[in-house]
Amino acid sequence: MESPGRQVNQTRQNQAPPLPSYYVERPEVSQRLKQILLSQETARAGTLVVSAIYGLGGIGKSTLAAALAHDPEVQSHFPDGIFWATLGQQPDILSFLSTWIQQLGDYDFKPINIDSASLQLRTLLSDKKALLVVDDVWHPDHVEPFRVAGDGCRVLVTTREAPVKGAIRYDLDVMTLNQSLELLTSCFNNELTNQELDYAKTLAKTVGYLPLALELAAAQVRDGFCWEELLDELQAEIASLEALDRWEAEEEPSDAKRKNYSLVASFNLSLKRLSAERLKQFAWLGVLPEDVTITETMATTLWKCNSFQAKKTLRYLRQKALLLPGVSSTQKTNYRLHDLLHDLARNLLQPELGLSITEAHQQLLERYQTKTEKGLWHTLPDDGYIYSHLTWHLEKAEKIDQIHQLLKEETPAGDNGWYWQCDRQGNTANFIKDVSRAWAIAADNFTENPTESISLQCRYALITTSLNSLAGKIPPGLMAALLEKKIWTPAQGLAYVRQSKNSSSQVEGLKAISKYLPASLLPEALDCARGIKYEYFRADALMALAPQLPEVLPEALDCARGISDEEYRAYALVALAPHLPDVLLPQALDCARAIRYKYKRADALIGLAPYLPETLLPQALDCVRGIGYEKDRARALIGLAPHFPEVLPEALDCAIAIGDEDHRVDALIGLAPYLTEVLLHQALDYARAIRHESSRALLVGLAPHLPDLLPEALDCARGISHEYHRVIALVALAPHFPEVLPEALDCAIAIRYEYERANALIALVPLLPQVLHQALDCAIAIQNEYDRSYVLISLAPHLPETLLPKALDRAIAIGDEKDRARALIGLATHLPETLLPQALDCAIAIGDESHRADALVGLAPHLPQVLPEALDCARGIWDESHRANALIGLAPHFPQVLPEALDCAIAIEDESHRANALIGLASYFPQVLPEALDCAIAIGDESHRANALIGLAPHLPQVLPEALDCAIAIGDESHRANALLRLAPHLPQGLLPKALDVARALEDEFHRAKVLLGLALLLPQVLPEALEAARALRSEFSRADALKDLAPYFPQVLPEALDAARAIGDEFSRVHVLKDLAPHFPQVLPEALDCARALRSEFSRADALIALAPHFPQVLPEALDCARAIGHESSRAKALLGLAPHLPQVLPEALDCARALGDESQQALALISLAPHLPQVLPKALDCARAIGDESSRAHVLQDLIKTLTPSSVDFPFWQQILDSLASLTRPNFLKALPELAPLIIHFGGIEALRETVAAVDDVSRWWK
């Protein structure tokens, strides 16, 4: 329920164009339209069409739709936004859908086609209440991608005559005479005389009461054209058009045609008044996209003139009503072109300029190209237009190759040029849009040039995944630094924050950049905050933005009010409180009062109290008095106390009544600053009556407000027996008794427990600038070196530069080298550059090489200017192991040291360390393996030696005899058995008998049986002996498992193995053994089935049924009944899927079961397992995989899916869907999947497409590292 007094606020988004200055209310139309739009009838139909009479343009459809969008009642009904798209005859639907997706907060989705964008928009709008306006529709199919709204949304379409399926039709009539006269009057800005009024009536009738024709005619009169002459010329022009049409059509014109004649006549007269030069300039507007924003900067290139001339021409055309005012978020004036006038301008390109549409686009591009450096488009200066529309113009100019080349341009630094430029403008969304369009163009070209099409699609998928990898990778601190140094623009910073899908990262990013954002970007920042899914982070983001958001505070308050979690709502209200104007404070108070959780209600009221006007404070007080829990009531009363002196006695009584003594003392101390002298003495009497030592703390808290009490409070503080608490009390009194600080310091120094002593010293530091020397000496004297290093690090931020050398000296003097290293690392941040070399010297001087290496690696980030010296020091570490570790630690700063690290590893004398280092480096340097083996053999510790050998064995066939000897020599049986088992598969036949002798000698039955079984597979003559060893095992699981492994050689042991399996207590283990036994005992399958059916766990039961299914066709129906009876849907689906290959009739049921799974990941995996039997489910499996939110899980499922694909099972449309899905991953995950795509790439595009894809991998890896 809404709080009382809640006001209607601006919707989240409103993309509607502004209403014209001459706008005239048409209540008989707007009220009916609003009624249809907001009615239940519309809710059922889902779409509203506002259509022109008989397809007539200029009647005011778009203006009325905009008026609805600006209506407060409509905005209140659609709180999630009003979205607007003006389509025209050749709409860029993908661009509109992409823009809406981003406006809804998803900056990570990168659609490559209309279908995927429409699907994503459907997902985002499913639970929203938004109005979607699709303006100027020419073809009914163009509406379909926008039919994506949920039940709470509406779609409003304006069209001349397109029949939109299922729409509620409203036929818009022309303006009335009075409305027409009102429009004309507003155009003239003065009242008309009686004579002019008569002319105006005639004019309105002549032009058919059409708003656009009326404005054009009014512009003529305003420029000095007399009414009589204008009427004569209009009537003559209309008669001429009518006669020409009648001659061609040989029939009487309809009323609609006559109105169209009047509109065309108005156009013609307006154009006749233009000079030849102005007419050409108007014609050039036809080369622009429909409904585009026109600025003087871009007009200088369009018209090939200077800025002054461009501004003058734009103003002239606006005065002539040939341009509309534009939508501007800046101070710069801009304009738009009515779609009818746009059509007129486009039709004038050939007669006035002698250019076809394609030639006009080519010529405009040539003008822009003269402004580039070396013909590279990314070097164009930004005019606010061309970067958003370059690819559109290239496509219209039929320069498709240049679009693909544009996305390959590089900067001198080797970055992708077009991305670099879009990124600088904070408009990476434009780059994504261009990649999406280029991808779609490449896909459309598949039939003509499959090789180029496939390779380009893969290139654009790689670019998209690279952008996915970029999002959220830049730390907030770095963003702030880039903005502060003006290396980044504010728009660029905000774009990076928006790209992150991690709520915490978005909040931290907004905090870092908010103070650098100009007013024009703050609404976007607020949208970003409001789009954060988790309420805690959303509240945190609002707090970060509050100081910079005065003009959008109503929206911020509305967002805070909408947070369902009361703790986070209170948190957001308190953060907003200091910034709210008086008009919003009642709403904030209502919101606080509505919080049911008393503790948080108290928090919200306390936070609001300092900002509430006097008229609202009594309401806040009533709310506080209603809090039942005494502690929270007392806390809230304390918060109100400064504003309500009369409540202080009540607050004091409430505080005294608190049951918990510590909370009571805290409440009384909190009240003390506001109590009158009488009330203070009342609190003092209470404090003196307390016998517990906490009374002393209370006296100390009261003392600053009762000067006469200070000596007594000081005595109390000195009498506190606990030394740490005594220090804290003395610190509290220090402002009144500065002379006690040395005493507090002495007390701190005398604290027996070093940790408490360290914390007491830290508490004293802010009050002891004059005794920092003494505090530092005290810190140095702490015996426990860990605590001493901790205190030195804590003191460092407070130390003046003059004391830092001493702190560093004392850090250097710490005996324990580990603590000394930690202290050095902690101090490094605060040390001036002059001391950093000394810190390095200290690190170098650490005797223990492990700690020295740690110190060097830890200091490296703070010592960029001395990194070469750190490297020299690392090279000088005597212990090779520590030297290798230090070099590896420094490698991020010096990749070139890796070969040197290898040399260090080789030189390590300790065999264990050398082996470990070499094994770690082996993947980079395979040639060290023989040496690593020598090291492993020389390791004294058997466990370490065994582990090293096991790690090396697969790579060293030529030295296996030595490895075996080493394994045999291991004393510990467990380690020896493991080493033998790991080595056995790699041993040649000549060495196996030797290993067998060792196995026979093992005393432990389990280890002996395990090794004998392992060797039996390699030495058949050992099988009887392995059988005896297996039978002797006491553990049922081990015995069954061992017998199962021997079953292929001794079928007679199967019943024995089955008995052992039945006796296994753990269900999961029992099923595991039963599954493995199943292939070997068909005669006992029914019994095994009973055993499986008796399993309590549904998961285990399903698992067992799947394993048994291939082996008992006669009991398959029974197994099917068992599977169907499983309650858990995931387990049931798993069982059915396992049975499906053996019971084809089960496939439809298994498919239904798989589709019913709620978890997308499970559903996708289930469908993938069905795919070999039902190839038609692959697209559905792909849809499920794409819907998985977690990228790691999505990548895993997609990789599993593409492994099932073959060239024969994939057609080109499905290939596009697969690539689109993989493009949702980050680049590392995409690259993992790429090898599986190779057969499809070759199938569709040939081997050359694969080569080009490999080249694209190199390019994108260079552009986005």
FENQUILIN-V137410 format. One record per residue. N is the residue number from 0. SS is DSSP state (alpha for helix, beta for strand, coil for the rest). Layout:
BEGIN
n: (N	N)
ss: (SS	SS)
END
This chain:
BEGIN
n: (0	1	2	3	4	5	6	7	8	9	10	11	12	13	14	15	16	17	18	19	20	21	22	23	24	25	26	27	28	29	30	31	32	33	34	35	36	37	38	39	40	41	42	43	44	45	46	47	48	49	50	51	52	53	54	55	56	57	58	59	60	61	62	63	64	65	66	67	68	69	70	71	72	73	74	75	76	77	78	79	80	81	82	83	84	85	86	87	88	89	90	91	92	93	94	95	96	97	98	99	100	101	102	103	104	105	106	107	108	109	110	111	112	113	114	115	116	117	118	119	120	121	122	123	124	125	126	127	128	129	130	131	132	133	134	135	136	137	138	139	140	141	142	143	144	145	146	147	148	149	150	151	152	153	154	155	156	157	158	159	160	161	162	163	164	165	166	167	168	169	170	171	172	173	174	175	176	177	178	179	180	181	182	183	184	185	186	187	188	189	190	191	192	193	194	195	196	197	198	199	200	201	202	203	204	205	206	207	208	209	210	211	212	213	214	215	216	217	218	219	220	221	222	223	224	225	226	227	228	229	230	231	232	233	234	235	236	237	238	239	240	241	242	243	244	245	246	247	248	249	250	251	252	253	254	255	256	257	258	259	260	261	262	263	264	265	266	267	268	269	270	271	272	273	274	275	276	277	278	279	280	281	282	283	284	285	286	287	288	289	290	291	292	293	294	295	296	297	298	299	300	301	302	303	304	305	306	307	308	309	310	311	312	313	314	315	316	317	318	319	320	321	322	323	324	325	326	327	328	329	330	331	332	333	334	335	336	337	338	339	340	341	342	343	344	345	346	347	348	349	350	351	352	353	354	355	356	357	358	359	360	361	362	363	364	365	366	367	368	369	370	371	372	373	374	375	376	377	378	379	380	381	382	383	384	385	386	387	388	389	390	391	392	393	394	395	396	397	398	399	400	401	402	403	404	405	406	407	408	409	410	411	412	413	414	415	416	417	418	419	420	421	422	423	424	425	426	427	428	429	430	431	432	433	434	435	436	437	438	439	440	441	442	443	444	445	446	447	448	449	450	451	452	453	454	455	456	457	458	459	460	461	462	463	464	465	466	467	468	469	470	471	472	473	474	475	476	477	478	479	480	481	482	483	484	485	486	487	488	489	490	491	492	493	494	495	496	497	498	499	500	501	502	503	504	505	506	507	508	509	510	511	512	513	514	515	516	517	518	519	520	521	522	523	524	525	526	527	528	529	530	531	532	533	534	535	536	537	538	539	540	541	542	543	544	545	546	547	548	549	550	551	552	553	554	555	556	557	558	559	560	561	562	563	564	565	566	567	568	569	570	571	572	573	574	575	576	577	578	579	580	581	582	583	584	585	586	587	588	589	590	591	592	593	594	595	596	597	598	599	600	601	602	603	604	605	606	607	608	609	610	611	612	613	614	615	616	617	618	619	620	621	622	623	624	625	626	627	628	629	630	631	632	633	634	635	636	637	638	639	640	641	642	643	644	645	646	647	648	649	650	651	652	653	654	655	656	657	658	659	660	661	662	663	664	665	666	667	668	669	670	671	672	673	674	675	676	677	678	679	680	681	682	683	684	685	686	687	688	689	690	691	692	693	694	695	696	697	698	699	700	701	702	703	704	705	706	707	708	709	710	711	712	713	714	715	716	717	718	719	720	721	722	723	724	725	726	727	728	729	730	731	732	733	734	735	736	737	738	739	740	741	742	743	744	745	746	747	748	749	750	751	752	753	754	755	756	757	758	759	760	761	762	763	764	765	766	767	768	769	770	771	772	773	774	775	776	777	778	779	780	781	782	783	784	785	786	787	788	789	790	791	792	793	794	795	796	797	798	799	800	801	802	803	804	805	806	807	808	809	810	811	812	813	814	815	816	817	818	819	820	821	822	823	824	825	826	827	828	829	830	831	832	833	834	835	836	837	838	839	840	841	842	843	844	845	846	847	848	849	850	851	852	853	854	855	856	857	858	859	860	861	862	863	864	865	866	867	868	869	870	871	872	873	874	875	876	877	878	879	880	881	882	883	884	885	886	887	888	889	890	891	892	893	894	895	896	897	898	899	900	901	902	903	904	905	906	907	908	909	910	911	912	913	914	915	916	917	918	919	920	921	922	923	924	925	926	927	928	929	930	931	932	933	934	935	936	937	938	939	940	941	942	943	944	945	946	947	948	949	950	951	952	953	954	955	956	957	958	959	960	961	962	963	964	965	966	967	968	969	970	971	972	973	974	975	976	977	978	979	980	981	982	983	984	985	986	987	988	989	990	991	992	993	994	995	996	997	998	999	1000	1001	1002	1003	1004	1005	1006	1007	1008	1009	1010	1011	1012	1013	1014	1015	1016	1017	1018	1019	1020	1021	1022	1023	1024	1025	1026	1027	1028	1029	1030	1031	1032	1033	1034	1035	1036	1037	1038	1039	1040	1041	1042	1043	1044	1045	1046	1047	1048	1049	1050	1051	1052	1053	1054	1055	1056	1057	1058	1059	1060	1061	1062	1063	1064	1065	1066	1067	1068	1069	1070	1071	1072	1073	1074	1075	1076	1077	1078	1079	1080	1081	1082	1083	1084	1085	1086	1087	1088	1089	1090	1091	1092	1093	1094	1095	1096	1097	1098	1099	1100	1101	1102	1103	1104	1105	1106	1107	1108	1109	1110	1111	1112	1113	1114	1115	1116	1117	1118	1119	1120	1121	1122	1123	1124	1125	1126	1127	1128	1129	1130	1131	1132	1133	1134	1135	1136	1137	1138	1139	1140	1141	1142	1143	1144	1145	1146	1147	1148	1149	1150	1151	1152	1153	1154	1155	1156	1157	1158	1159	1160	1161	1162	1163	1164	1165	1166	1167	1168	1169	1170	1171	1172	1173	1174	1175	1176	1177	1178	1179	1180	1181	1182	1183	1184	1185	1186	1187	1188	1189	1190	1191	1192	1193	1194	1195	1196	1197	1198	1199	1200	1201	1202	1203	1204	1205	1206	1207	1208	1209	1210	1211	1212	1213	1214	1215	1216	1217	1218	1219	1220	1221	1222	1223	1224	1225	1226	1227	1228	1229	1230	1231	1232	1233	1234	1235	1236	1237	1238	1239	1240	1241	1242	1243	1244	1245	1246	1247	1248	1249	1250	1251	1252	1253	1254	1255	1256	1257	1258	1259	1260	1261	1262	1263	1264)
ss: (coil	coil	coil	coil	coil	coil	coil	coil	coil	coil	coil	coil	coil	beta	coil	coil	coil	coil	coil	coil	coil	coil	coil	coil	coil	coil	alpha	alpha	alpha	alpha	alpha	alpha	alpha	alpha	alpha	alpha	alpha	alpha	coil	alpha	alpha	alpha	alpha	alpha	alpha	coil	beta	beta	beta	beta	beta	beta	alpha	alpha	alpha	coil	coil	coil	coil	coil	alpha	alpha	alpha	alpha	alpha	alpha	alpha	alpha	alpha	coil	coil	alpha	alpha	alpha	alpha	alpha	alpha	coil	coil	coil	coil	beta	beta	beta	beta	beta	beta	beta	coil	coil	coil	coil	alpha	alpha	alpha	alpha	alpha	alpha	alpha	alpha	alpha	alpha	alpha	coil	coil	coil	coil	coil	coil	coil	coil	coil	coil	alpha	alpha	alpha	alpha	alpha	alpha	alpha	alpha	alpha	alpha	alpha	alpha	coil	coil	coil	coil	coil	beta	beta	beta	beta	beta	beta	beta	coil	coil	coil	alpha	alpha	alpha	alpha	coil	coil	coil	coil	coil	coil	coil	coil	coil	beta	beta	beta	beta	beta	beta	coil	coil	coil	coil	coil	coil	coil	coil	beta	beta	beta	beta	beta	coil	coil	coil	coil	alpha	alpha	alpha	alpha	alpha	alpha	alpha	alpha	alpha	alpha	alpha	alpha	coil	coil	coil	coil	coil	alpha	alpha	alpha	alpha	alpha	alpha	alpha	alpha	alpha	alpha	alpha	alpha	alpha	coil	coil	coil	coil	alpha	alpha	alpha	alpha	alpha	alpha	alpha	alpha	alpha	alpha	alpha	alpha	coil	coil	coil	coil	alpha	alpha	alpha	alpha	alpha	alpha	alpha	alpha	alpha	alpha	alpha	alpha	alpha	alpha	alpha	alpha	alpha	alpha	alpha	alpha	alpha	alpha	alpha	coil	coil	coil	coil	coil	alpha	alpha	alpha	alpha	alpha	alpha	alpha	alpha	alpha	alpha	alpha	alpha	alpha	alpha	alpha	alpha	alpha	alpha	coil	coil	coil	alpha	alpha	alpha	alpha	alpha	alpha	alpha	alpha	alpha	alpha	alpha	alpha	coil	coil	coil	coil	coil	coil	beta	beta	alpha	alpha	alpha	alpha	alpha	alpha	alpha	coil	coil	coil	coil	alpha	alpha	alpha	alpha	alpha	alpha	alpha	alpha	alpha	alpha	alpha	alpha	alpha	coil	coil	coil	coil	beta	beta	coil	coil	coil	coil	coil	coil	coil	coil	beta	beta	beta	coil	coil	alpha	alpha	alpha	alpha	alpha	alpha	alpha	alpha	alpha	alpha	alpha	alpha	alpha	alpha	alpha	coil	coil	coil	alpha	alpha	alpha	alpha	alpha	alpha	alpha	alpha	alpha	alpha	alpha	alpha	alpha	coil	coil	coil	beta	coil	coil	beta	alpha	alpha	alpha	coil	coil	coil	coil	coil	coil	alpha	alpha	alpha	alpha	alpha	alpha	alpha	alpha	alpha	alpha	alpha	coil	coil	coil	alpha	alpha	alpha	alpha	alpha	alpha	alpha	coil	coil	coil	beta	coil	coil	coil	coil	coil	beta	alpha	alpha	alpha	alpha	alpha	alpha	alpha	alpha	coil	coil	coil	alpha	alpha	alpha	alpha	alpha	alpha	alpha	alpha	alpha	alpha	alpha	alpha	alpha	alpha	alpha	alpha	alpha	coil	coil	coil	coil	coil	alpha	alpha	alpha	alpha	alpha	alpha	alpha	alpha	alpha	alpha	alpha	alpha	alpha	alpha	alpha	alpha	alpha	alpha	alpha	alpha	alpha	coil	coil	coil	coil	coil	alpha	alpha	alpha	alpha	alpha	alpha	alpha	alpha	alpha	coil	coil	coil	coil	coil	alpha	alpha	alpha	alpha	alpha	alpha	alpha	alpha	alpha	alpha	coil	coil	coil	alpha	alpha	alpha	alpha	alpha	alpha	alpha	alpha	alpha	alpha	alpha	alpha	alpha	alpha	coil	coil	alpha	alpha	alpha	alpha	alpha	alpha	alpha	alpha	alpha	alpha	alpha	alpha	coil	coil	coil	coil	alpha	alpha	alpha	alpha	alpha	alpha	alpha	alpha	alpha	alpha	alpha	alpha	coil	coil	coil	alpha	alpha	alpha	alpha	alpha	alpha	alpha	alpha	alpha	alpha	alpha	alpha	coil	coil	coil	coil	alpha	alpha	alpha	alpha	alpha	alpha	alpha	alpha	alpha	alpha	alpha	alpha	coil	coil	coil	coil	alpha	alpha	alpha	alpha	alpha	alpha	alpha	alpha	alpha	alpha	alpha	alpha	coil	coil	coil	coil	alpha	alpha	alpha	alpha	alpha	alpha	alpha	alpha	alpha	alpha	alpha	alpha	coil	coil	coil	coil	alpha	alpha	alpha	alpha	alpha	alpha	alpha	alpha	alpha	alpha	alpha	alpha	coil	coil	coil	coil	alpha	alpha	alpha	alpha	alpha	alpha	alpha	alpha	alpha	alpha	alpha	alpha	coil	coil	coil	alpha	alpha	alpha	alpha	alpha	alpha	alpha	alpha	alpha	alpha	alpha	alpha	coil	coil	coil	coil	alpha	alpha	alpha	alpha	alpha	alpha	alpha	alpha	alpha	alpha	alpha	alpha	coil	coil	coil	coil	alpha	alpha	alpha	alpha	alpha	alpha	alpha	alpha	alpha	alpha	alpha	alpha	alpha	coil	coil	coil	coil	alpha	alpha	alpha	alpha	alpha	alpha	alpha	alpha	alpha	alpha	coil	coil	coil	alpha	alpha	alpha	alpha	alpha	alpha	alpha	alpha	alpha	alpha	alpha	alpha	coil	coil	coil	coil	alpha	alpha	alpha	alpha	alpha	alpha	alpha	alpha	alpha	alpha	alpha	coil	coil	coil	coil	alpha	alpha	alpha	alpha	alpha	alpha	alpha	alpha	alpha	alpha	alpha	alpha	alpha	coil	coil	coil	alpha	alpha	alpha	alpha	alpha	alpha	alpha	alpha	alpha	alpha	alpha	alpha	coil	coil	coil	alpha	alpha	alpha	alpha	alpha	alpha	alpha	alpha	alpha	alpha	alpha	alpha	alpha	coil	coil	coil	alpha	alpha	alpha	alpha	alpha	alpha	alpha	alpha	alpha	alpha	alpha	alpha	coil	coil	coil	coil	alpha	alpha	alpha	alpha	alpha	alpha	alpha	alpha	alpha	alpha	alpha	alpha	coil	coil	coil	coil	alpha	alpha	alpha	alpha	alpha	alpha	alpha	alpha	alpha	alpha	alpha	alpha	coil	coil	coil	coil	alpha	alpha	alpha	alpha	alpha	alpha	alpha	alpha	alpha	alpha	alpha	alpha	alpha	coil	coil	coil	alpha	alpha	alpha	alpha	alpha	alpha	alpha	alpha	alpha	alpha	alpha	alpha	coil	coil	coil	alpha	alpha	alpha	alpha	alpha	alpha	alpha	alpha	alpha	alpha	alpha	alpha	alpha	coil	coil	coil	alpha	alpha	alpha	alpha	alpha	alpha	alpha	alpha	alpha	alpha	alpha	coil	coil	coil	coil	alpha	alpha	alpha	alpha	alpha	alpha	alpha	alpha	alpha	alpha	alpha	alpha	alpha	coil	coil	coil	alpha	alpha	alpha	alpha	alpha	alpha	alpha	alpha	alpha	alpha	alpha	alpha	coil	coil	coil	alpha	alpha	alpha	alpha	alpha	alpha	alpha	alpha	alpha	alpha	alpha	alpha	coil	coil	coil	coil	alpha	alpha	alpha	alpha	alpha	alpha	alpha	alpha	alpha	alpha	alpha	alpha	coil	coil	coil	alpha	alpha	alpha	alpha	alpha	alpha	alpha	alpha	alpha	alpha	alpha	alpha	coil	coil	coil	coil	alpha	alpha	alpha	alpha	alpha	alpha	alpha	alpha	alpha	alpha	alpha	alpha	coil	coil	coil	coil	alpha	alpha	alpha	alpha	alpha	alpha	alpha	alpha	alpha	alpha	alpha	alpha	coil	coil	coil	coil	alpha	alpha	alpha	alpha	alpha	alpha	alpha	alpha	alpha	alpha	alpha	alpha	coil	coil	coil	alpha	alpha	alpha	alpha	alpha	alpha	alpha	alpha	alpha	alpha	alpha	alpha	coil	coil	coil	coil	alpha	alpha	alpha	alpha	alpha	alpha	alpha	alpha	alpha	alpha	alpha	coil	coil	coil	coil	alpha	alpha	alpha	alpha	alpha	alpha	alpha	alpha	alpha	alpha	alpha	alpha	coil	coil	coil	coil	alpha	alpha	alpha	alpha	alpha	alpha	alpha	alpha	alpha	alpha	alpha	alpha	alpha	alpha	coil	alpha	alpha	alpha	alpha	alpha	alpha	alpha	alpha	alpha	alpha	alpha	alpha	coil	coil	coil	coil	alpha	alpha	alpha	alpha	alpha	alpha	alpha	alpha	alpha	alpha	alpha	alpha	coil	coil	coil	alpha	alpha	alpha	alpha	alpha	alpha	alpha	alpha	alpha	alpha	alpha	alpha	coil	coil	coil	coil	alpha	alpha	alpha	alpha	alpha	alpha	alpha	alpha	alpha	alpha	alpha	alpha	coil	coil	coil	alpha	alpha	alpha	alpha	alpha	alpha	alpha	alpha	alpha	alpha	alpha	alpha	coil	coil	coil	coil	alpha	alpha	alpha	alpha	alpha	alpha	alpha	alpha	alpha	alpha	alpha	alpha	coil	coil	coil	alpha	alpha	alpha	alpha	alpha	alpha	alpha	alpha	alpha	alpha	alpha	alpha	coil	coil	coil	coil	alpha	alpha	alpha	alpha	alpha	alpha	alpha	alpha	alpha	alpha	alpha	alpha	alpha	coil	coil	coil	alpha	alpha	alpha	coil	coil	alpha	alpha	alpha	alpha	alpha	alpha	alpha	alpha	alpha	alpha	alpha	coil	coil	coil	coil	alpha	alpha	alpha	alpha	alpha	alpha	alpha	alpha	alpha	alpha	alpha	alpha	alpha	alpha	alpha	alpha	alpha	alpha	alpha	alpha	alpha	alpha	alpha	alpha	alpha	alpha	alpha	alpha	alpha	alpha	alpha	alpha	alpha	alpha	alpha	alpha	alpha	coil	coil)
END
